[in-house]
Amino acid sequence: MDWRLGEYAAAIRKDPVANRALSVWCSHSYNMAANEEIGKLLRAGDDRPWWTTEASENGPEEPG
């Protein structure tokens, strides 16, 4: 999973103003981060669509 996208999603959900303002989750990720795990994270308790603008396979996206 793209760890940064997970952090951003968590921050948006914690901020009531940002969470209300967001109508669609969007991501542009490399390293196959557009996967089932991130899809579940973004859709957890929410019916907003997830739009992936690009994804490619360059290896795992890990912190550090």
Secondary structure, 3 states (H helix, E strand, C coil): CCHHHHHHHHHHHHCHHHHHHCCCEEEECCCCCCCHHHHHHHHCCCCCCEEEEECCCCCCCCCC
